[in-house]
Amino acid sequence: MSEFLAATVIIAPDAPDTADQLAKVAAGSIIAEIENDQQELVANGWTQEGTPVVDSLSIVSNDATATPPSAVVQACIDSSAVVTFDSDGKPLAGPGDAKPDRALNIFKLQHDGTSWRVTARSFPDDTTC
């Protein structure tokens, strides 16, 4: 999961090969989601610095007999080190803002025969972790 988060952070927002950069850790609809996030940054002239961290991780379900094998995991992602800057280089949020630093994410994964890849992400109604 940490490799997936690191890969999503280092992608250049205007890179034409975003899917290629993510191919080792992601597949399916999550790639389009990440590309959309990057396009939003570019369209607004925003940049981001910092890397989110997996604070905790638990397996919700695992089906090794599925084709392909699949799993669902919950991860508490700490984004306190991530800052988004506007087109003037000013932070969009500052200390004491209402933005939660940690949020529970639900990731679907599939095994391709050699490694697990994130295929989708969702959020529970209560993202507190």
FIDOTI-895130 format. One record per atom (N, C-alpha, C): atom name; x, y, z. Coordinates in Angstrom, 3 decimals. Layout:
BEGIN
<rec atom="CA" xx="X" yy="Y" zz="Z"/>
...
//
This chain:
BEGIN
<rec atom="N" xx="0.824" yy="-1.178" zz="0.000"/>
<rec atom="CA" xx="0.000" yy="0.000" zz="0.000"/>
<rec atom="C" xx="0.876" yy="1.253" zz="0.000"/>
<rec atom="N" xx="1.962" yy="1.215" zz="0.731"/>
<rec atom="CA" xx="2.863" yy="2.373" zz="0.758"/>
<rec atom="C" xx="3.435" yy="2.653" zz="-0.621"/>
<rec atom="N" xx="3.751" yy="1.586" zz="-1.380"/>
<rec atom="CA" xx="4.275" yy="1.762" zz="-2.732"/>
<rec atom="C" xx="3.239" yy="2.443" zz="-3.624"/>
<rec atom="N" xx="1.958" yy="2.077" zz="-3.456"/>
<rec atom="CA" xx="0.887" yy="2.683" zz="-4.230"/>
<rec atom="C" xx="0.804" yy="4.178" zz="-3.923"/>
<rec atom="N" xx="0.801" yy="4.535" zz="-2.647"/>
<rec atom="CA" xx="0.719" yy="5.947" zz="-2.264"/>
<rec atom="C" xx="1.913" yy="6.730" zz="-2.784"/>
<rec atom="N" xx="3.099" yy="6.156" zz="-2.668"/>
<rec atom="CA" xx="4.294" yy="6.833" zz="-3.156"/>
<rec atom="C" xx="4.212" yy="7.049" zz="-4.661"/>
<rec atom="N" xx="3.715" yy="6.070" zz="-5.398"/>
<rec atom="CA" xx="3.603" yy="6.191" zz="-6.855"/>
<rec atom="C" xx="2.619" yy="7.282" zz="-7.238"/>
<rec atom="N" xx="1.537" yy="7.429" zz="-6.497"/>
<rec atom="CA" xx="0.546" yy="8.447" zz="-6.848"/>
<rec atom="C" xx="1.063" yy="9.856" zz="-6.568"/>
<rec atom="N" xx="1.976" yy="9.992" zz="-5.632"/>
<rec atom="CA" xx="2.500" yy="11.303" zz="-5.265"/>
<rec atom="C" xx="3.559" yy="11.786" zz="-6.241"/>
<rec atom="N" xx="4.377" yy="10.878" zz="-6.780"/>
<rec atom="CA" xx="5.501" yy="11.315" zz="-7.615"/>
<rec atom="C" xx="5.127" yy="11.541" zz="-9.070"/>
<rec atom="N" xx="3.901" yy="11.252" zz="-9.448"/>
<rec atom="CA" xx="3.486" yy="11.429" zz="-10.834"/>
<rec atom="C" xx="3.435" yy="12.909" zz="-11.168"/>
<rec atom="N" xx="4.076" yy="13.264" zz="-12.256"/>
<rec atom="CA" xx="4.002" yy="14.649" zz="-12.726"/>
<rec atom="C" xx="2.587" yy="14.885" zz="-13.235"/>
<rec atom="N" xx="1.939" yy="15.967" zz="-12.804"/>
<rec atom="CA" xx="0.557" yy="16.206" zz="-13.195"/>
<rec atom="C" xx="0.307" yy="16.219" zz="-14.693"/>
<rec atom="N" xx="1.293" yy="16.630" zz="-15.480"/>
<rec atom="CA" xx="1.097" yy="16.699" zz="-16.920"/>
<rec atom="C" xx="1.745" yy="15.535" zz="-17.666"/>
<rec atom="N" xx="2.148" yy="14.505" zz="-16.956"/>
<rec atom="CA" xx="2.807" yy="13.360" zz="-17.583"/>
<rec atom="C" xx="1.821" yy="12.574" zz="-18.440"/>
<rec atom="N" xx="2.191" yy="12.314" zz="-19.687"/>
<rec atom="CA" xx="1.294" yy="11.558" zz="-20.558"/>
<rec atom="C" xx="1.285" yy="10.069" zz="-20.238"/>
<rec atom="N" xx="2.245" yy="9.602" zz="-19.456"/>
<rec atom="CA" xx="2.369" yy="8.169" zz="-19.182"/>
<rec atom="C" xx="2.018" yy="7.803" zz="-17.747"/>
<rec atom="N" xx="1.028" yy="8.500" zz="-17.190"/>
<rec atom="CA" xx="0.623" yy="8.242" zz="-15.811"/>
<rec atom="C" xx="0.287" yy="6.768" zz="-15.603"/>
<rec atom="N" xx="-0.464" yy="6.182" zz="-16.520"/>
<rec atom="CA" xx="-0.848" yy="4.777" zz="-16.387"/>
<rec atom="C" xx="0.381" yy="3.879" zz="-16.353"/>
<rec atom="N" xx="1.391" yy="4.192" zz="-17.154"/>
<rec atom="CA" xx="2.618" yy="3.388" zz="-17.155"/>
<rec atom="C" xx="3.336" yy="3.479" zz="-15.809"/>
<rec atom="N" xx="3.335" yy="4.672" zz="-15.223"/>
<rec atom="CA" xx="4.006" yy="4.865" zz="-13.943"/>
<rec atom="C" xx="3.309" yy="4.089" zz="-12.826"/>
<rec atom="N" xx="1.994" yy="3.938" zz="-12.950"/>
<rec atom="CA" xx="1.221" yy="3.251" zz="-11.917"/>
<rec atom="C" xx="1.082" yy="1.749" zz="-12.146"/>
<rec atom="N" xx="1.463" yy="1.278" zz="-13.311"/>
<rec atom="CA" xx="1.196" yy="-0.111" zz="-13.705"/>
<rec atom="C" xx="1.737" yy="-1.153" zz="-12.721"/>
<rec atom="N" xx="2.789" yy="-0.845" zz="-12.010"/>
<rec atom="CA" xx="3.361" yy="-1.814" zz="-11.074"/>
<rec atom="C" xx="2.543" yy="-1.952" zz="-9.797"/>
<rec atom="N" xx="1.716" yy="-0.947" zz="-9.479"/>
<rec atom="CA" xx="1.001" yy="-0.966" zz="-8.204"/>
<rec atom="C" xx="-0.505" yy="-0.785" zz="-8.336"/>
<rec atom="N" xx="-0.981" yy="-0.497" zz="-9.552"/>
<rec atom="CA" xx="-2.408" yy="-0.222" zz="-9.724"/>
<rec atom="C" xx="-2.901" yy="-0.769" zz="-11.061"/>
<rec atom="N" xx="-4.212" yy="-0.952" zz="-11.132"/>
<rec atom="CA" xx="-4.857" yy="-1.410" zz="-12.368"/>
<rec atom="C" xx="-6.313" yy="-0.982" zz="-12.319"/>
<rec atom="N" xx="-6.952" yy="-0.960" zz="-13.465"/>
<rec atom="CA" xx="-8.382" yy="-0.687" zz="-13.510"/>
<rec atom="C" xx="-8.734" yy="0.764" zz="-13.249"/>
<rec atom="N" xx="-9.896" yy="0.961" zz="-12.643"/>
<rec atom="CA" xx="-10.474" yy="2.302" zz="-12.502"/>
<rec atom="C" xx="-9.666" yy="3.240" zz="-11.613"/>
<rec atom="N" xx="-8.850" yy="2.727" zz="-10.721"/>
<rec atom="CA" xx="-8.075" yy="3.610" zz="-9.843"/>
<rec atom="C" xx="-7.090" yy="4.451" zz="-10.649"/>
<rec atom="N" xx="-6.619" yy="3.932" zz="-11.772"/>
<rec atom="CA" xx="-5.685" yy="4.700" zz="-12.598"/>
<rec atom="C" xx="-6.384" yy="5.940" zz="-13.157"/>
<rec atom="N" xx="-7.593" yy="5.768" zz="-13.664"/>
<rec atom="CA" xx="-8.348" yy="6.922" zz="-14.184"/>
<rec atom="C" xx="-8.636" yy="7.920" zz="-13.062"/>
<rec atom="N" xx="-8.929" yy="7.437" zz="-11.864"/>
<rec atom="CA" xx="-9.191" yy="8.322" zz="-10.727"/>
<rec atom="C" xx="-7.966" yy="9.181" zz="-10.419"/>
<rec atom="N" xx="-6.807" yy="8.563" zz="-10.417"/>
<rec atom="CA" xx="-5.572" yy="9.295" zz="-10.124"/>
<rec atom="C" xx="-5.257" yy="10.284" zz="-11.246"/>
<rec atom="N" xx="-5.459" yy="9.858" zz="-12.489"/>
<rec atom="CA" xx="-5.246" yy="10.773" zz="-13.612"/>
<rec atom="C" xx="-6.175" yy="11.981" zz="-13.505"/>
<rec atom="N" xx="-7.430" yy="11.760" zz="-13.122"/>
<rec atom="CA" xx="-8.377" yy="12.867" zz="-12.941"/>
<rec atom="C" xx="-7.913" yy="13.814" zz="-11.838"/>
<rec atom="N" xx="-7.411" yy="13.263" zz="-10.736"/>
<rec atom="CA" xx="-6.891" yy="14.092" zz="-9.647"/>
<rec atom="C" xx="-5.744" yy="14.971" zz="-10.153"/>
<rec atom="N" xx="-4.855" yy="14.378" zz="-10.938"/>
<rec atom="CA" xx="-3.710" yy="15.129" zz="-11.464"/>
<rec atom="C" xx="-4.166" yy="16.213" zz="-12.440"/>
<rec atom="N" xx="-5.159" yy="15.899" zz="-13.269"/>
<rec atom="CA" xx="-5.679" yy="16.888" zz="-14.213"/>
<rec atom="C" xx="-6.326" yy="18.068" zz="-13.490"/>
<rec atom="N" xx="-6.981" yy="17.792" zz="-12.366"/>
<rec atom="CA" xx="-7.577" yy="18.867" zz="-11.579"/>
<rec atom="C" xx="-6.491" yy="19.813" zz="-11.054"/>
<rec atom="N" xx="-5.387" yy="19.245" zz="-10.583"/>
<rec atom="CA" xx="-4.279" yy="20.079" zz="-10.119"/>
<rec atom="C" xx="-3.776" yy="20.981" zz="-11.247"/>
<rec atom="N" xx="-3.552" yy="20.385" zz="-12.415"/>
<rec atom="CA" xx="-3.041" yy="21.149" zz="-13.547"/>
<rec atom="C" xx="-4.027" yy="22.239" zz="-13.960"/>
<rec atom="N" xx="-5.292" yy="21.892" zz="-14.070"/>
<rec atom="CA" xx="-6.319" yy="22.846" zz="-14.516"/>
<rec atom="C" xx="-6.403" yy="24.055" zz="-13.595"/>
<rec atom="N" xx="-6.163" yy="23.842" zz="-12.308"/>
<rec atom="CA" xx="-6.236" yy="24.933" zz="-11.341"/>
<rec atom="C" xx="-4.892" yy="25.614" zz="-11.086"/>
<rec atom="N" xx="-3.826" yy="25.072" zz="-11.673"/>
<rec atom="CA" xx="-2.496" yy="25.632" zz="-11.433"/>
<rec atom="C" xx="-1.962" yy="25.292" zz="-10.059"/>
<rec atom="N" xx="-2.481" yy="24.220" zz="-9.464"/>
<rec atom="CA" xx="-2.082" yy="23.827" zz="-8.116"/>
<rec atom="C" xx="-0.922" yy="22.834" zz="-8.164"/>
<rec atom="N" xx="-0.204" yy="22.770" zz="-7.064"/>
<rec atom="CA" xx="0.849" yy="21.768" zz="-6.881"/>
<rec atom="C" xx="0.690" yy="21.158" zz="-5.497"/>
<rec atom="N" xx="1.286" yy="19.999" zz="-5.329"/>
<rec atom="CA" xx="1.266" yy="19.350" zz="-4.017"/>
<rec atom="C" xx="2.669" yy="18.966" zz="-3.612"/>
<rec atom="N" xx="2.912" yy="19.020" zz="-2.321"/>
<rec atom="CA" xx="4.172" yy="18.561" zz="-1.737"/>
<rec atom="C" xx="3.852" yy="17.664" zz="-0.562"/>
<rec atom="N" xx="4.747" yy="16.720" zz="-0.315"/>
<rec atom="CA" xx="4.579" yy="15.818" zz="0.814"/>
<rec atom="C" xx="4.049" yy="14.469" zz="0.372"/>
<rec atom="N" xx="4.163" yy="13.516" zz="1.266"/>
<rec atom="CA" xx="3.759" yy="12.152" zz="0.971"/>
<rec atom="C" xx="2.821" yy="11.629" zz="2.048"/>
<rec atom="N" xx="1.666" yy="11.081" zz="1.648"/>
<rec atom="CA" xx="0.790" yy="10.461" zz="2.641"/>
<rec atom="C" xx="1.436" yy="9.181" zz="3.176"/>
<rec atom="N" xx="1.032" yy="8.791" zz="4.374"/>
<rec atom="CA" xx="1.600" yy="7.622" zz="5.043"/>
<rec atom="C" xx="0.477" yy="6.683" zz="5.463"/>
<rec atom="N" xx="0.721" yy="5.387" zz="5.312"/>
<rec atom="CA" xx="-0.234" yy="4.387" zz="5.809"/>
<rec atom="C" xx="-0.011" yy="4.274" zz="7.307"/>
<rec atom="N" xx="-1.003" yy="4.718" zz="8.086"/>
<rec atom="CA" xx="-0.909" yy="4.693" zz="9.538"/>
<rec atom="C" xx="-1.267" yy="3.320" zz="10.094"/>
<rec atom="N" xx="-2.277" yy="2.688" zz="9.493"/>
<rec atom="CA" xx="-2.653" yy="1.330" zz="9.883"/>
<rec atom="C" xx="-3.357" yy="0.680" zz="8.701"/>
<rec atom="N" xx="-3.382" yy="-0.650" zz="8.728"/>
<rec atom="CA" xx="-3.952" yy="-1.404" zz="7.616"/>
<rec atom="C" xx="-4.568" yy="-2.683" zz="8.155"/>
<rec atom="N" xx="-5.777" yy="-2.991" zz="7.668"/>
<rec atom="CA" xx="-6.395" yy="-4.262" zz="8.062"/>
<rec atom="C" xx="-7.089" yy="-4.873" zz="6.853"/>
<rec atom="N" xx="-7.035" yy="-6.191" zz="6.784"/>
<rec atom="CA" xx="-7.687" yy="-6.914" zz="5.695"/>
<rec atom="C" xx="-9.148" yy="-7.113" zz="6.059"/>
<rec atom="N" xx="-10.040" yy="-6.634" zz="5.204"/>
<rec atom="CA" xx="-11.477" yy="-6.771" zz="5.414"/>
<rec atom="C" xx="-11.949" yy="-8.111" zz="4.863"/>
<rec atom="N" xx="-11.471" yy="-8.453" zz="3.665"/>
<rec atom="CA" xx="-11.807" yy="-9.741" zz="3.058"/>
<rec atom="C" xx="-10.696" yy="-10.156" zz="2.113"/>
<rec atom="N" xx="-10.610" yy="-11.463" zz="1.881"/>
<rec atom="CA" xx="-9.579" yy="-12.013" zz="1.017"/>
<rec atom="C" xx="-10.163" yy="-13.243" zz="0.343"/>
<rec atom="N" xx="-10.187" yy="-13.270" zz="-0.981"/>
<rec atom="CA" xx="-10.699" yy="-14.424" zz="-1.712"/>
<rec atom="C" xx="-9.600" yy="-14.954" zz="-2.624"/>
<rec atom="N" xx="-8.808" yy="-15.875" zz="-2.094"/>
<rec atom="CA" xx="-7.694" yy="-16.449" zz="-2.842"/>
<rec atom="C" xx="-8.172" yy="-17.385" zz="-3.950"/>
<rec atom="N" xx="-9.430" yy="-17.827" zz="-3.892"/>
<rec atom="CA" xx="-9.949" yy="-18.739" zz="-4.906"/>
<rec atom="C" xx="-10.605" yy="-18.016" zz="-6.077"/>
<rec atom="N" xx="-10.787" yy="-16.709" zz="-5.974"/>
<rec atom="CA" xx="-11.386" yy="-15.929" zz="-7.067"/>
<rec atom="C" xx="-10.421" yy="-15.876" zz="-8.250"/>
<rec atom="N" xx="-10.966" yy="-15.575" zz="-9.418"/>
<rec atom="CA" xx="-10.135" yy="-15.417" zz="-10.599"/>
<rec atom="C" xx="-10.300" yy="-14.000" zz="-11.113"/>
<rec atom="N" xx="-9.332" yy="-13.126" zz="-10.922"/>
<rec atom="CA" xx="-8.098" yy="-13.301" zz="-10.169"/>
<rec atom="C" xx="-8.354" yy="-13.203" zz="-8.661"/>
<rec atom="N" xx="-7.413" yy="-13.686" zz="-7.857"/>
<rec atom="CA" xx="-7.551" yy="-13.542" zz="-6.408"/>
<rec atom="C" xx="-7.746" yy="-12.068" zz="-6.049"/>
<rec atom="N" xx="-8.580" yy="-11.818" zz="-5.050"/>
<rec atom="CA" xx="-8.890" yy="-10.433" zz="-4.695"/>
<rec atom="C" xx="-8.910" yy="-10.247" zz="-3.187"/>
<rec atom="N" xx="-8.831" yy="-9.008" zz="-2.791"/>
<rec atom="CA" xx="-8.871" yy="-8.662" zz="-1.372"/>
<rec atom="C" xx="-9.416" yy="-7.245" zz="-1.234"/>
<rec atom="N" xx="-9.943" yy="-6.969" zz="-0.053"/>
<rec atom="CA" xx="-10.368" yy="-5.625" zz="0.312"/>
<rec atom="C" xx="-9.642" yy="-5.282" zz="1.604"/>
<rec atom="N" xx="-9.021" yy="-4.101" zz="1.631"/>
<rec atom="CA" xx="-8.313" yy="-3.663" zz="2.829"/>
<rec atom="C" xx="-8.784" yy="-2.278" zz="3.227"/>
<rec atom="N" xx="-8.738" yy="-2.025" zz="4.522"/>
<rec atom="CA" xx="-8.994" yy="-0.683" zz="5.060"/>
<rec atom="C" xx="-7.645" yy="-0.129" zz="5.486"/>
<rec atom="N" xx="-7.387" yy="1.093" zz="5.093"/>
<rec atom="CA" xx="-6.134" yy="1.730" zz="5.468"/>
<rec atom="C" xx="-6.423" yy="3.112" zz="6.029"/>
<rec atom="N" xx="-5.808" yy="3.397" zz="7.147"/>
<rec atom="CA" xx="-5.872" yy="4.741" zz="7.706"/>
<rec atom="C" xx="-4.711" yy="5.510" zz="7.086"/>
<rec atom="N" xx="-5.056" yy="6.499" zz="6.263"/>
<rec atom="CA" xx="-4.041" yy="7.266" zz="5.554"/>
<rec atom="C" xx="-3.848" yy="8.614" zz="6.252"/>
<rec atom="N" xx="-2.608" yy="8.877" zz="6.649"/>
<rec atom="CA" xx="-2.247" yy="10.140" zz="7.294"/>
<rec atom="C" xx="-1.689" yy="11.074" zz="6.223"/>
<rec atom="N" xx="-2.405" yy="12.142" zz="5.963"/>
<rec atom="CA" xx="-1.997" yy="13.120" zz="4.941"/>
<rec atom="C" xx="-1.495" yy="14.416" zz="5.556"/>
<rec atom="N" xx="-1.109" yy="14.371" zz="6.821"/>
<rec atom="CA" xx="-0.698" yy="15.605" zz="7.497"/>
<rec atom="C" xx="0.532" yy="16.242" zz="6.858"/>
<rec atom="N" xx="1.346" yy="15.452" zz="6.158"/>
<rec atom="CA" xx="2.547" yy="16.000" zz="5.517"/>
<rec atom="C" xx="2.284" yy="16.487" zz="4.092"/>
<rec atom="N" xx="1.046" yy="16.352" zz="3.617"/>
<rec atom="CA" xx="0.705" yy="16.759" zz="2.252"/>
<rec atom="C" xx="0.098" yy="18.163" zz="2.273"/>
<rec atom="N" xx="0.662" yy="19.044" zz="1.452"/>
<rec atom="CA" xx="0.163" yy="20.411" zz="1.347"/>
<rec atom="C" xx="-0.120" yy="20.696" zz="-0.126"/>
<rec atom="N" xx="-1.300" yy="21.265" zz="-0.391"/>
<rec atom="CA" xx="-1.657" yy="21.682" zz="-1.743"/>
<rec atom="C" xx="-1.496" yy="23.195" zz="-1.821"/>
<rec atom="N" xx="-0.795" yy="23.634" zz="-2.872"/>
<rec atom="CA" xx="-0.523" yy="25.057" zz="-3.061"/>
<rec atom="C" xx="-1.308" yy="25.582" zz="-4.249"/>
<rec atom="N" xx="-1.782" yy="26.828" zz="-4.146"/>
<rec atom="CA" xx="-2.490" yy="27.443" zz="-5.265"/>
<rec atom="C" xx="-1.489" yy="27.891" zz="-6.322"/>
<rec atom="N" xx="-1.988" yy="28.514" zz="-7.369"/>
<rec atom="CA" xx="-1.127" yy="28.915" zz="-8.488"/>
<rec atom="C" xx="-0.106" yy="29.979" zz="-8.101"/>
<rec atom="N" xx="-0.311" yy="30.643" zz="-6.964"/>
<rec atom="CA" xx="0.650" yy="31.631" zz="-6.466"/>
<rec atom="C" xx="1.634" yy="31.025" zz="-5.469"/>
<rec atom="N" xx="1.513" yy="29.715" zz="-5.233"/>
<rec atom="CA" xx="2.413" yy="29.049" zz="-4.300"/>
<rec atom="C" xx="1.996" yy="29.158" zz="-2.853"/>
<rec atom="N" xx="0.765" yy="29.615" zz="-2.608"/>
<rec atom="CA" xx="0.274" yy="29.743" zz="-1.233"/>
<rec atom="C" xx="-0.530" yy="28.498" zz="-0.872"/>
<rec atom="N" xx="-0.374" yy="28.004" zz="0.356"/>
<rec atom="CA" xx="-1.130" yy="26.817" zz="0.770"/>
<rec atom="C" xx="-2.637" yy="27.068" zz="0.703"/>
<rec atom="N" xx="-3.368" yy="26.093" zz="0.205"/>
<rec atom="CA" xx="-4.823" yy="26.205" zz="0.151"/>
<rec atom="C" xx="-5.437" yy="26.067" zz="1.538"/>
<rec atom="N" xx="-4.715" yy="25.444" zz="2.449"/>
<rec atom="CA" xx="-5.171" yy="25.294" zz="3.830"/>
<rec atom="C" xx="-3.969" yy="25.509" zz="4.740"/>
<rec atom="N" xx="-4.238" yy="25.943" zz="5.928"/>
<rec atom="CA" xx="-3.147" yy="26.216" zz="6.846"/>
<rec atom="C" xx="-3.317" yy="25.500" zz="8.164"/>
<rec atom="N" xx="-2.430" yy="25.758" zz="9.101"/>
<rec atom="CA" xx="-2.528" yy="25.136" zz="10.414"/>
<rec atom="C" xx="-3.878" yy="25.443" zz="11.064"/>
<rec atom="N" xx="-4.457" yy="24.427" zz="11.669"/>
<rec atom="CA" xx="-5.725" yy="24.611" zz="12.346"/>
<rec atom="C" xx="-6.924" yy="24.579" zz="11.425"/>
<rec atom="N" xx="-6.710" yy="24.256" zz="10.166"/>
<rec atom="CA" xx="-7.845" yy="24.194" zz="9.239"/>
<rec atom="C" xx="-8.737" yy="23.004" zz="9.582"/>
<rec atom="N" xx="-9.856" yy="22.939" zz="8.929"/>
<rec atom="CA" xx="-10.833" yy="21.888" zz="9.224"/>
<rec atom="C" xx="-10.521" yy="20.579" zz="8.501"/>
<rec atom="N" xx="-9.494" yy="20.560" zz="7.687"/>
<rec atom="CA" xx="-9.138" yy="19.361" zz="6.931"/>
<rec atom="C" xx="-8.632" yy="18.275" zz="7.878"/>
<rec atom="N" xx="-9.262" yy="17.095" zz="7.823"/>
<rec atom="CA" xx="-8.742" yy="16.018" zz="8.674"/>
<rec atom="C" xx="-7.396" yy="15.539" zz="8.141"/>
<rec atom="N" xx="-6.480" yy="15.244" zz="9.038"/>
<rec atom="CA" xx="-5.154" yy="14.772" zz="8.634"/>
<rec atom="C" xx="-5.146" yy="13.276" zz="8.345"/>
<rec atom="N" xx="-6.118" yy="12.557" zz="8.893"/>
<rec atom="CA" xx="-6.168" yy="11.104" zz="8.700"/>
<rec atom="C" xx="-7.563" yy="10.720" zz="8.227"/>
<rec atom="N" xx="-7.607" yy="9.754" zz="7.305"/>
<rec atom="CA" xx="-8.901" yy="9.304" zz="6.802"/>
<rec atom="C" xx="-8.838" yy="7.829" zz="6.461"/>
<rec atom="N" xx="-9.914" yy="7.146" zz="6.763"/>
<rec atom="CA" xx="-10.028" yy="5.732" zz="6.452"/>
<rec atom="C" xx="-10.374" yy="5.577" zz="4.978"/>
<rec atom="N" xx="-9.589" yy="4.786" zz="4.261"/>
<rec atom="CA" xx="-9.791" yy="4.488" zz="2.848"/>
<rec atom="C" xx="-10.039" yy="2.992" zz="2.713"/>
<rec atom="N" xx="-10.877" yy="2.618" zz="1.774"/>
<rec atom="CA" xx="-11.114" yy="1.209" zz="1.480"/>
<rec atom="C" xx="-10.560" yy="0.940" zz="0.087"/>
<rec atom="N" xx="-9.623" yy="0.010" zz="-0.005"/>
<rec atom="CA" xx="-8.989" yy="-0.322" zz="-1.273"/>
<rec atom="C" xx="-9.352" yy="-1.736" zz="-1.693"/>
<rec atom="N" xx="-9.688" yy="-1.897" zz="-2.976"/>
<rec atom="CA" xx="-9.870" yy="-3.226" zz="-3.559"/>
<rec atom="C" xx="-8.565" yy="-3.565" zz="-4.269"/>
<rec atom="N" xx="-8.129" yy="-4.804" zz="-4.100"/>
<rec atom="CA" xx="-6.888" yy="-5.255" zz="-4.720"/>
<rec atom="C" xx="-7.132" yy="-6.540" zz="-5.499"/>
<rec atom="N" xx="-6.311" yy="-6.744" zz="-6.531"/>
<rec atom="CA" xx="-6.328" yy="-7.991" zz="-7.281"/>
<rec atom="C" xx="-4.895" yy="-8.464" zz="-7.450"/>
<rec atom="N" xx="-4.744" yy="-9.785" zz="-7.461"/>
<rec atom="CA" xx="-3.424" yy="-10.383" zz="-7.660"/>
<rec atom="C" xx="-3.313" yy="-10.817" zz="-9.106"/>
<rec atom="N" xx="-2.237" yy="-10.415" zz="-9.769"/>
<rec atom="CA" xx="-2.080" yy="-10.719" zz="-11.192"/>
<rec atom="C" xx="-1.174" yy="-11.920" zz="-11.449"/>
<rec atom="N" xx="-0.860" yy="-12.671" zz="-10.415"/>
<rec atom="CA" xx="0.043" yy="-13.809" zz="-10.564"/>
<rec atom="C" xx="1.417" yy="-13.533" zz="-10.001"/>
<rec atom="N" xx="1.798" yy="-12.264" zz="-9.937"/>
<rec atom="CA" xx="3.095" yy="-11.911" zz="-9.366"/>
<rec atom="C" xx="3.004" yy="-10.882" zz="-8.248"/>
<rec atom="N" xx="2.009" yy="-10.008" zz="-8.320"/>
<rec atom="CA" xx="1.900" yy="-8.981" zz="-7.273"/>
<rec atom="C" xx="0.461" yy="-8.512" zz="-7.127"/>
<rec atom="N" xx="0.204" yy="-7.873" zz="-5.988"/>
<rec atom="CA" xx="-1.103" yy="-7.285" zz="-5.733"/>
<rec atom="C" xx="-1.124" yy="-5.884" zz="-6.304"/>
<rec atom="N" xx="-2.260" yy="-5.510" zz="-6.908"/>
<rec atom="CA" xx="-2.434" yy="-4.162" zz="-7.451"/>
<rec atom="C" xx="-3.734" yy="-3.571" zz="-6.915"/>
<rec atom="N" xx="-3.692" yy="-2.290" zz="-6.587"/>
<rec atom="CA" xx="-4.894" yy="-1.578" zz="-6.173"/>
<rec atom="C" xx="-5.740" yy="-1.345" zz="-7.415"/>
<rec atom="N" xx="-7.044" yy="-1.680" zz="-7.333"/>
<rec atom="CA" xx="-7.928" yy="-1.497" zz="-8.490"/>
<rec atom="C" xx="-9.023" yy="-0.462" zz="-8.249"/>
<rec atom="N" xx="-9.331" yy="-0.184" zz="-6.997"/>
<rec atom="CA" xx="-10.381" yy="0.799" zz="-6.693"/>
<rec atom="C" xx="-10.204" yy="1.305" zz="-5.273"/>
<rec atom="N" xx="-10.751" yy="2.497" zz="-5.048"/>
<rec atom="CA" xx="-10.716" yy="3.093" zz="-3.713"/>
<rec atom="C" xx="-12.087" yy="3.680" zz="-3.421"/>
<rec atom="N" xx="-12.529" yy="3.501" zz="-2.198"/>
<rec atom="CA" xx="-13.760" yy="4.130" zz="-1.748"/>
<rec atom="C" xx="-13.573" yy="4.564" zz="-0.304"/>
<rec atom="N" xx="-14.597" yy="5.177" zz="0.244"/>
<rec atom="CA" xx="-14.526" yy="5.687" zz="1.609"/>
<rec atom="C" xx="-15.769" yy="5.267" zz="2.362"/>
<rec atom="N" xx="-15.628" yy="4.896" zz="3.637"/>
<rec atom="CA" xx="-16.807" yy="4.574" zz="4.432"/>
<rec atom="C" xx="-17.540" yy="5.872" zz="4.784"/>
<rec atom="N" xx="-18.778" yy="5.737" zz="5.281"/>
<rec atom="CA" xx="-19.535" yy="6.911" zz="5.699"/>
<rec atom="C" xx="-18.802" yy="7.702" zz="6.776"/>
<rec atom="N" xx="-18.160" yy="6.985" zz="7.680"/>
<rec atom="CA" xx="-17.365" yy="7.622" zz="8.725"/>
<rec atom="C" xx="-15.891" yy="7.337" zz="8.433"/>
<rec atom="N" xx="-15.161" yy="8.349" zz="7.999"/>
<rec atom="CA" xx="-13.766" yy="8.145" zz="7.611"/>
<rec atom="C" xx="-12.790" yy="8.312" zz="8.779"/>
<rec atom="N" xx="-13.297" yy="8.483" zz="9.975"/>
<rec atom="CA" xx="-12.453" yy="8.667" zz="11.145"/>
<rec atom="C" xx="-11.618" yy="7.427" zz="11.412"/>
<rec atom="N" xx="-10.325" yy="7.634" zz="11.654"/>
<rec atom="CA" xx="-9.450" yy="6.518" zz="12.055"/>
<rec atom="C" xx="-8.400" yy="7.006" zz="13.030"/>
//
